[in-house]
Amino acid sequence: MFALVDCDSFFASCEQIFRPDLRGKPIVVLSNNDGCIVARNRQAKALQVPDLVAYFKVKQLLEKQQIEVFSSNYELYGDISARVMDRLQDFATDMEIYSIDEAFLLLPDLNIDDTNASQNSNAYWQYGRTIKKTIWKDIRVPVSVGIGATKTLAKLASHIAKQSLRCQGVCAIVNLPRWQKVFSRIPVKKIWGIGRKYASRLQADHIYSVWQLLNCNPKTIQRRYSVNLERTVEELNGIPCYGLEKEIPDKQQIISSRSFGKKITELEPLQQAISQYASRACQKLRTQNALATTINVFIQTSRFEEDYYAPALSIKLPCPTNDTRTIIHFARQAVWQLYKPHRRYAKAGVAITEIISRTPQQLDFLAPVQSSHSENLMQVLDTINQRSGSGTAFFLAQGIQQKWKMNRFMKSPSYTTRWLDLPCIMIR
């Protein structure tokens, strides 16, 4: 059996961990530069707060409803996610981290009577409740747990667990015929892997609900639609077609870019920003033990300005490398070539567009290669930042007073990743 554990309103839940006074109150979290709403907890949704809307458009509404607003605190969210995933490993024989707030678990054998469907359902429901209670007790993050014989059924069960108060946050789909009434009320667009286009085509063929799709002939679905949709039908019938993906595939491209907190008009701040983004891209590159052969650098003004300017430059590196110093050097040179004065730049970025694996690597006797000194230096840099926090050691080219950096005026403290932000407990 598979379980999908999904953190409820994850960003908002993270903000409540060290602020128990906010539990039960409406919360929204904003995107980069406090641009728009990207996360809402259940209480905010109940107040009809729209999603993905510009913050300035609903600011007065949020103030009127006394809704707490936070800037994105990615350091906190990433660390809490790692803690949740680490704790979930205790409940699974194997696990796939699906996203920052979701994980698929392969559940252990519960040693129950397979002939008793009711007993099976209750046993798995109790196991899911144990997972939910443990994550809340140890980390204070609410989760929903969906359990099924396949990943698709587990995902569907998670959806039901979130929507139904009777489930108490846990749903185990064990005996499919017993779920006919429920499945008949769930539209096909709620099935994992079925997007808007598939849903429209299915509805045109008079397939509206999960139960209707479940009862379709898989081979007919394959001929009319695709192999992937055929597998979805098989999964809905309890036949596993997708296993756990335990290893995250290496990225074929790495892009690091941001919009600036305020417009940049001078060359030096622009080069500082591009150095910062190059550094982030290189850190991700080393994480997957890879080397870059080509980078692409771009800068752009606001799309809403009349003289919109968005040039880019592709650079072939002298040799495959993951040395931050080398990539910063060429990225700054690219910005120098692209920059035009008297323009207000709103965004910049670095893309590593050609990536090769560091091992095995085909070497050329006459071609330059990255030195062992360079590799050792990057290893020391990464070790320092892993132990003491991201950005502890950085290159001066990234700037010290980054006036262009992303706006996060309502950011909460980095409670778990920064020494100065550690919460204090006063006992009287």
N, C-alpha and C positions, 0 to 999 in steps of 0.2 A: 504493500500500500504506500501511496505517496501522500505527503502533506505539503500544503503551501502555507507558510506562515508570513503574514502581511502586517506590517506595523501600521496602525491606524493613524491617519493624518500625521505622518512621521515628523515632518519639520516642526509642526505646531506642538506635537508631543514632546519633542526634545526641549523646546523652550519651557515646558512646564515641569521638567524633572527637578530643576533647582529653584523653581518658583511655585511651590505648592499652593500659594495663594491664588494662582491663576487656574487651578484645576476646576473644571466645570464652567469656565468662562470662555467667551468667544475669542478666538485668536486667528490672525492672518499673518502670513509671511510673504515678503516681497522679493522680487527678482533682483538681479544685478542693478546697481545704481538706484535702488528703490523704485524701479520702473513700474512694475505691475504685480498684481496678486498672483502668486503661484501655489499657495497652499492655504487651506482653510480647515479648521477643525469642525466637528459635528455641530457645535453650538453656533459657529459663524455661518455655516450652511443653512441652519434653521432660520437665521435672520435674513435669508435671501441675499447674502453677499455674493456677487458674481465672481466667477473665476476668470483669470487671464485678462483682467481689465486694468487699464492704467490707474495707478494709485491716486493721481491728482483728481481723477474724475469722481472717485468715491470717498475722498478724504473726509468731506463733511458728513457723509452718511456714517462712516466708521466712528467718527468722533461723537455723533449724536447717539449711536447705539452703544457707546462705551466699549468698543472692540479694541483689544490690545493688538498693536501692530509692531512687527519685528522685521528688521533687515535680515537677509540670509546670512546665517552663521555656519558656513560650510565646514569649518574646522570642528565645531561641535557636532554637527550632523554626521560627519565621517567617522569620528571617534565613537559615538554612540552606536552607529551601525556596526562597527567592528566588534563592539562588546556584545551586541545582540547575536550576531552571527557566531561568535565564539561560544556563547552559552547554548545556542541551538544544537551545536554538534553533540552535546550530551544526550540528545533525544533521537539521534538518527544513526543508522549504519553507514549512511553516505549522505552528502549534501551538495546542492548546487546553489550558489549565491546568484540569484536572478537579477537583482537590482539593489540599490542602496537600502531599500526597505522591504525586500521580499527574498524568500529562500524556499527552494523545494527540498524536502527531506524524504529520504527513503526510510520508512519506519521499520523497526525491528519486528520479529514475529512475536505476537502477544500471547501465543499458546492458548488460543481459544477454539471452540468447536465451530468448524467451518459450516456445519449444517444448520446452525442456529443463527439466522440472519439478524434477529432482534438482539441477541447477545453480542454478536459481532459489532453491530452499530453502536451499542452502548459502550462496549469496551474501547473502541476507537474514539468515541466522543469523550470518554473519561480521560484518555491519554492526551487528547487535544486540550482539554481543560487543564491538565497538569502543565503542559507547555505554556499555555496562556498565563496561568497563575505564577509560574516560575519566572518568566520574563518580567512580569509586573513586580514581583517581589524583589528580584535582584537588580533590575535596571530602571524600573518605573516607566516602562514603555508599554502601552496597551497594544495588543496584537489580535488579529483574527486568524483562525486556523481552519483550513479546509482540507478534508481528507477524502481520497478516492483511489480507485484502482489504477488510474492513469493520471498523468500530469494535467490533462484537460479537465478531467472530473474534479481533481483537487482544486484547480483554479476556479471552476464553477462553484464548488462547495464554499470556497472562500468568499465569493460574491454573495452567496446566500447567507453566510454567517454574518456578513456586514449589514445585510438588509433586514434580517429577521430578528426581532427581539426574543423570540422563543428559543433561538439557538444559543443565546448568551455568548456570542462571539466564536462559537465552534460548530462546525457542520461536518458530519461524516456521511458520505454517500456510499452505501454498501449494497443494498438491494434495489436495483434499478426500477423494477416494476412499481415499487412503492412510491417512487418519485414522479410518476406520470402527471399527477395534478399540479405539482410545483413546476416541473419542466414545461408544462403546457402554457404557463403564464410568463415564462422568461423568454424575451425575444432573442433571435439568433445572434444579433449584434453583440450580445453580452458574452458570447463564447470566445474563449481565448484563441487568437489567431484569425478571427473573422472581422475584417475591417468594413468600412462603409461600402466599398464597391461590391464585395462578396454578399453583404447583407442585402443590398439593393437587388442583386441578381437572384438571390434566393427568394426574396419576397415576390419578385416578378414571376417566379415559378410556384408561388403559393406555399412557400415554406417559411413560416413566420416564427415558429417557436423552437426551442431546444428539442422538445419531444418529437416534433415533426422531422427535424434533421436526423435525430437519433435513429428513426425508423426508416430512413432512406437506404436504398441499396448502395453500398460503398462503391461498387464498380460503375454503377450508373453515374454517381457523383464524380467519379474520376474521369469518365468520358466527357461529361458535360462541363466540368469545372477544372479540377486539377488534382494531382496526386496529393498535394498538401491537404486539400479539403476532404479527400477520401480518408486520409489518416485521421483527420479530426472526427469523422463519423465513427471510425473504428475505435478511437479513444473514448468517445461518448458511450460506446457499448462495452467499455471495460477492457478493451484489447490494447495493451501498451504498444505504442509506435515510437515514442520518444523516451529515451533514457536521460539520466542526469548528465549534464555537461559540467564535469568537475573542474576542468581547466578552461579559463577564459582565453579565447583565441587571441593571438597577437594582433595588434592593430596594424593595418596596412598604411594608415596615415595618422599623423598626430598633429592636431591643430590647437594652438593656444592663442586666444584673442580675447579682448575685452573692449567694451566702450569706456571712455574716460569719464571720470567724475566731473570734469569740466573741460571745455575745448582747449586744445593745444595749438599754439601759433608758432612756437620756436622749435628749432631743430633738436637741441639738447634734451628737453623733456620727452620728445618723441623717441629719441634713441634710448633713453632710460626705459621707457615703456617696452620697447621692442626687445631690450636686453632682458627685462623681467619675463616676458613671454617666452623668449628663447630658452631661458633657464628652466622654466616649468616644462617645456616640451622635452628638453634633454633629460630631465629627471624621469619623466614617463618612459622615454626611450631606453634608459638604463634599466628601468624596472623590468622590461621585457627582454633584457639582454640582447639589444639590437644596436645597429649602427645606421647612421643617416648618410646618404650619398647626395641628396638634393634637398634644398629648402626653398620655400616660397615665402616672400615677405610682402605684406600689403599694408597700405595706410588709406584712410578714406575720410572725407568730410561728411557732414550730415546729408542724408538723402533729400532733406527738405530745403537745403540751400540752393540758390540758383546756379552757382558755379560748382556743382557737385563734381568731386575729383576723387577717383578711387583707383590709383595705379597699383601694379604689383610687379614683382621681379623674381624670377626663378634663378637660383644659383647652384651650380654643380660644385660640390666641395672637392678639395684637392685629393682627399682620400676618405674612405668610410670612417666615420667618427661618431662618438657620443660625448665628446669633450665639450662642456659648456663654453669654455673660453673660445674655442674655434668657431662655434656656431654663433656666439654673440658677436664676434669680430666681423663675420660676413653679414650678419643681419644688420649691424650698425652701418656697414658700408652700403648696403642696399637702401636703407632709409635715407642716407646722404644723397644717393642718386635720385630717389623718388621725391624727396621733399621740395616743395615750392613755397616760398615765403608768402605772407599776407593771406594765408588760408587758415581756416579754423578746423583742425582735425578732430574727429569725434571717436575714431576707432582705429586700431592697428592689430596686427597679428602675425604669427609665424606658423607656417605649416611645414612639417617634415613630410615630403611627398613621396620619397623613395626610401624604403627601409629594407635592410638586409639583416639576416640573423648573424649574430657575432660568432656563433659556432654551429656547424662547421663553416669555414670561410675560405674561399679559393683565393690564394695570394699570388701576386705577380712579383717576380724577383726584382724587377726594376721600378715598380710603383711604390710610392710612399705608403706607410702604414702608421696607424696610431701607436704611439710609444707606450711601453709598460709604465713609464713615469706618469703619463697622462691618465692611464687607467687607475693607477694607485691613488692619484690625487682625487679623482672623481669618487672613488670608493670612500675615501676619508670624508669628503664633503657630504656624501649621502648618509654616512654613519652619524656624523655630527647632527645633521638635521632630523634624523630618525630618533635619536636619543633625546635631543634637547628641544625639538619642535621645528616645524617647517619655517625656513627663513632665518634660522639662528646664524648660519654662515651663508653669506651671499657675496656676489661680485659688486665692486664699487660702481661698475657701469650701470647697475640697476638703480642707482640713486639712493640717497639716504632720506631726504625729505621729498617724498613722492606726492607732489601737489596734484598730480593728474590721476591718482589712484581712485578706484571705484568708491562711490558714495555708499556708505552704510551707516547712516546717521542714527538708526534705531537698533543697531546690532547689540545683542546680549554678550556678556563676557564669554570668553573661551574657557569655560569652567574646567575642562578636563585636559586641555592641551597647552596651557600657558600658566607658568608658576604664579605670576602676579594676579591671575584671575581665579585662583583656587578659592572656592567658597569657604567662608569662615563660620564657625559655629560658636556662639557665645553661650556659656553655661553660667547661670547666676544662682 
